[in-house]
Amino acid sequence: MRQRKRHTQQKLEFKTWGGFRDGAGRPPNGPRSSERHKKRASFKSSEPLHIVARVEPGVGRLRKRHMYKAIRWATLCAAKREDFRIVHLSIQHNHLHLIVEAENKRALSRGMQSFQISAAKQINWAISKRQSTPRRGRVFTDRYHARILKSPMLVRRALAYVLNNWRRHGEDRAPFTNTWKLDPFSTGLLFNGWKEREERPFWALPPPGYESLFAWFPRTWLLKEGWRYSKCGSCAGMRDQPSSMDNIVCHWCAGRAKRSSLAASSSLRSTHQAS
């Protein structure tokens, strides 16, 4: 008698779509992965943001005179808005760093849309003017990256990173800018928080005829004075970065400089009295 075959229940697998798996998600738009297309985090009107916007490879270098003028006119267009304010801007060879203030997410979206559309039109027009064929199409690669700055330490680090970003990319050693103390392609000339300006208020003034970028004076406490209450690298004992990246004053540096100047003036007064 033949033995009866025992049947085992097979596992029934349903075809699924989406979820975490190899190769899932939006493909990168070029060699660099694009910004995630997800809902942006909410923020308060008292919290500034650090924005990074990258341009297409076909646009070329942004650190040129005609590109600077194009972006400068775009900052003028964005300066008309009251609910979105560009406080600092740094132009690098293929991306822009911005520190902005916005009333809410809608104001941020509308303000960045206005700035990027104006910048794209001005950049395409500037490129078309210098070459035989007009340039049309996209200028910015994808969604901009936004980081909320919620504390004085984050704001201080963002200021030092954005305004000193040209040193990280070696642009301070270029033939045109190797004699400049501050980045001419940024709003660093308008910033009054440099350590050198504590003792010399007219340090690193722009040359005659220089046209600066249009930017707002800060309104939030964090950008006006809150960042000064976070210790700089020298006061906090940090030695892992060069001094050129740590040239922004803090509340303790300002107090120490004030005390030293008062001590010097008092010693000079006592010397005069003794003589």
C-alpha positions in Angstrom: 0.0 0.0 0.0 1.5 3.3 -1.1 2.1 5.9 1.7 -0.1 8.9 1.5 1.7 12.1 0.7 1.7 14.8 3.3 0.9 18.3 2.0 2.3 21.4 3.7 0.6 24.7 3.6 2.4 27.1 1.4 3.0 30.7 2.4 0.8 33.1 0.5 2.6 36.3 -0.3 0.7 39.3 -1.6 2.3 41.7 -4.0 3.0 45.0 -2.2 4.0 48.5 -3.4 5.9 51.1 -1.5 7.5 50.8 1.9 11.1 50.4 2.8 13.1 48.4 0.3 16.2 48.6 -1.8 16.1 51.2 -4.5 12.8 52.7 -3.2 12.1 56.4 -3.2 12.6 59.3 -5.5 15.7 58.9 -7.8 18.4 61.5 -7.3 18.3 64.4 -9.7 21.9 64.2 -10.8 25.0 63.0 -8.8 23.7 64.5 -5.6 20.6 63.3 -3.8 17.7 65.6 -3.9 15.9 67.1 -0.9 13.3 64.9 0.5 9.8 65.6 -0.7 8.0 65.6 2.6 6.1 68.0 4.7 8.3 70.8 6.1 8.5 71.2 9.9 6.6 74.1 11.5 8.5 76.9 13.1 7.8 80.0 15.2 8.1 83.6 13.8 10.9 84.1 16.4 13.0 81.4 14.9 15.3 82.2 11.9 16.1 79.6 9.2 19.2 78.5 7.3 18.4 77.9 3.6 20.6 76.2 1.0 19.6 76.4 -2.7 21.7 74.7 -5.4 21.8 75.5 -9.1 22.0 73.4 -12.2 25.5 72.5 -13.5 24.7 74.2 -16.8 24.4 77.6 -15.0 28.1 77.8 -14.3 29.9 79.6 -11.6 27.9 82.1 -9.6 30.9 84.0 -8.2 31.2 86.3 -11.2 30.3 89.9 -11.6 27.3 89.5 -13.9 25.9 86.7 -11.7 26.4 88.8 -8.6 24.4 91.6 -10.1 21.6 89.2 -11.2 21.3 87.8 -7.7 21.5 91.3 -6.2 18.4 92.3 -8.2 16.6 89.2 -7.0 17.3 90.2 -3.3 15.7 93.6 -4.1 12.6 91.8 -5.4 12.4 89.7 -2.2 13.0 92.7 0.0 9.5 94.0 -0.9 7.9 91.4 1.3 7.3 92.2 5.0 6.5 88.6 6.1 9.8 87.1 4.6 13.1 88.8 5.1 16.6 87.8 3.8 19.0 88.9 6.6 22.2 87.3 5.3 23.2 85.8 1.9 26.4 84.1 0.7 27.0 83.3 -3.0 29.2 80.2 -3.6 30.3 78.7 -6.9 27.2 76.4 -7.3 24.9 77.2 -4.4 23.5 79.9 -2.2 23.4 80.1 1.6 20.6 82.3 3.2 19.6 83.1 6.7 16.0 84.3 6.6 13.2 85.3 8.9 9.6 84.3 8.1 6.3 84.7 9.8 5.1 81.2 9.0 5.5 78.3 6.6 3.3 80.0 3.9 5.4 83.2 4.1 8.6 81.1 3.8 7.2 79.2 0.8 6.0 82.4 -1.0 9.1 84.4 -0.2 11.5 81.7 -1.4 9.4 81.2 -4.5 9.5 84.9 -5.2 13.3 85.0 -4.7 14.1 81.9 -6.8 11.8 82.9 -9.7 13.4 86.4 -9.8 16.9 85.0 -9.5 16.3 82.4 -12.3 15.0 85.1 -14.7 17.9 87.4 -13.9 20.5 84.7 -14.2 19.1 83.4 -17.5 19.1 86.9 -18.8 22.7 87.6 -17.7 23.9 84.3 -19.3 22.0 85.0 -22.5 23.5 88.5 -22.7 27.0 87.0 -22.6 26.5 84.2 -25.2 25.0 84.0 -28.6 22.0 81.7 -27.8 19.5 82.6 -25.1 19.3 80.4 -22.1 15.9 79.2 -20.9 14.8 76.6 -18.4 15.4 75.7 -14.8 18.2 77.3 -12.7 17.7 75.8 -9.3 18.0 72.0 -9.1 15.4 70.9 -6.6 13.7 71.9 -3.4 15.8 74.1 -1.1 17.1 72.7 2.2 15.8 74.5 5.3 17.0 74.2 8.9 15.3 75.8 11.8 17.6 77.7 14.2 16.0 77.4 17.6 18.8 78.4 20.0 21.6 81.1 20.2 24.2 78.4 19.7 22.6 77.2 16.4 22.2 80.8 15.2 25.8 81.6 16.0 27.1 78.5 14.2 24.9 79.3 11.2 26.3 82.9 11.0 29.9 81.7 11.3 29.2 79.0 8.7 27.4 81.2 6.1 29.6 84.3 6.3 32.9 82.3 6.4 31.8 79.8 3.8 34.0 81.2 1.1 37.1 80.2 3.2 35.8 76.6 3.4 35.7 76.5 -0.4 39.1 78.2 -0.8 37.6 81.3 -2.5 39.6 83.6 -0.2 42.7 82.5 -2.1 41.3 83.5 -5.6 43.1 86.2 -7.5 40.2 88.6 -7.2 39.4 88.2 -3.5 42.8 87.4 -2.0 43.2 91.0 -0.8 39.7 91.1 0.8 39.2 90.5 4.5 35.5 89.6 4.1 33.6 87.9 1.3 32.5 90.5 -1.3 29.9 87.9 -2.6 28.0 87.9 0.7 26.5 90.3 3.3 29.5 89.9 5.6 30.4 93.6 5.0 27.0 94.5 6.6 27.5 92.3 9.6 28.7 94.1 12.8 29.6 91.1 14.9 33.2 90.6 13.7 35.8 90.5 16.5 38.0 93.0 14.7 35.2 95.6 14.7 34.9 95.6 18.5 38.2 97.6 18.6 38.1 99.1 15.1 34.6 100.0 14.0 35.7 100.9 10.5 37.5 97.6 9.9 37.2 96.0 6.4 35.1 98.8 4.8 34.0 98.1 1.2 35.9 100.0 -1.6 34.2 103.0 -3.3 31.6 101.9 -5.9 30.9 98.6 -4.2 27.2 97.7 -4.4 26.1 95.4 -1.6 23.3 92.9 -1.6 19.9 94.0 -0.4 19.2 92.5 3.0 16.9 93.3 6.0 18.1 94.2 9.5 17.2 91.3 11.8 13.9 91.6 13.8 14.1 88.4 15.8 15.9 88.4 19.2 18.1 85.4 18.1 19.5 87.2 15.1 19.7 90.7 16.7 21.6 89.8 19.9 20.7 86.3 21.1 23.6 84.7 19.2 26.0 86.7 21.3 25.0 84.7 24.4 26.6 81.6 22.9 30.3 81.3 23.6 32.6 81.5 20.6 35.3 78.8 20.0 38.0 80.6 21.9 35.9 81.3 24.9 34.5 77.7 25.0 38.0 76.2 24.6 37.4 74.8 21.1 40.6 74.3 19.1 39.4 72.0 16.3 38.9 74.9 13.8 41.2 77.6 12.5 40.9 81.2 13.8 39.6 82.4 10.5 36.4 80.3 11.1 36.0 81.7 14.7 36.1 85.5 14.1 32.6 86.4 15.4 32.5 88.1 18.8 30.4 86.8 21.7 29.1 88.4 24.9 32.1 87.2 26.9 34.6 88.5 24.3 32.9 91.9 24.2 33.0 92.1 28.0 36.6 91.1 28.2 37.6 93.7 25.5 35.6 96.4 27.4 37.3 95.5 30.7 40.7 95.6 29.1 40.1 99.0 27.5 38.8 100.4 30.8 41.9 99.1 32.6 44.2 100.6 29.9 42.4 104.0 30.2 42.6 104.0 34.0 46.3 103.1 34.0 46.9 105.9 31.5 45.0 108.3 33.6 47.0 107.3 36.8 50.2 107.8 34.9 49.2 111.3 33.8 48.3 112.1 37.4 51.5 110.8 38.8 53.5 112.9 36.3 
